[in-house]
Amino acid sequence: MLLEIDHHSGLPIYRQVIAQIRQQIMAGRLSEGEQLMSVRELAAQLRVNPMTISKAYTLLEVEGLLERRRGIGLFVARLRRDQKTRTKAKLLEDILRKAAVTAIQFGIPEEKTQEMLTKLYSKYDSQTRSQSNE
């Protein structure tokens, strides 16, 4: 599991950990049933306080993305298809909200913003399709 912490972002470290693990689960990089690193291992890797990782893991468990197996560790939980779809939509909406606010702040018209998104979507969608055909 590859996580990157930005100590200067202003976002609490536990929230950065939560966001990155959530995104990896939704993207399929962490699959159902996969065991996560122990609190101590991840804290050592990221050079943060173990309580920070414990808090992140606990909140992800409450959210239903992780499940604790007593005496064994934490694992990626089985997600219902609708739960996964809703979570992905929420994550994307959060990203697009930031993009919309930035476009407005920069004075870029809605039509131009939509045009840019459409071009970017087409570009990356075609790259994804060509990579999956290789």
Sequence and secondary structure as in RCSB ss.txt:
>XXXX:A:sequence
MLLEIDHHSGLPIYRQVIAQIRQQIMAGRLSEGEQLMSVRELAAQLRVNPMTISKAYTLLEVEGLLERRRGIGLF
VARLRRDQKTRTKAKLLEDILRKAAVTAIQFGIPEEKTQEMLTKLYSKYDSQTRSQSNE
>XXXX:A:secstr
      TTSSS HHHHHHHHHHHHHHHTSS TT B   HHHHHHHHTS HHHHHHHHHHHHHHTSEEEETTTEEE
E    HHHHHHHHHHHHHHHHHHHHHHHHHHT  HHHHHHHHHHHHHHHHHHHHHHHT 
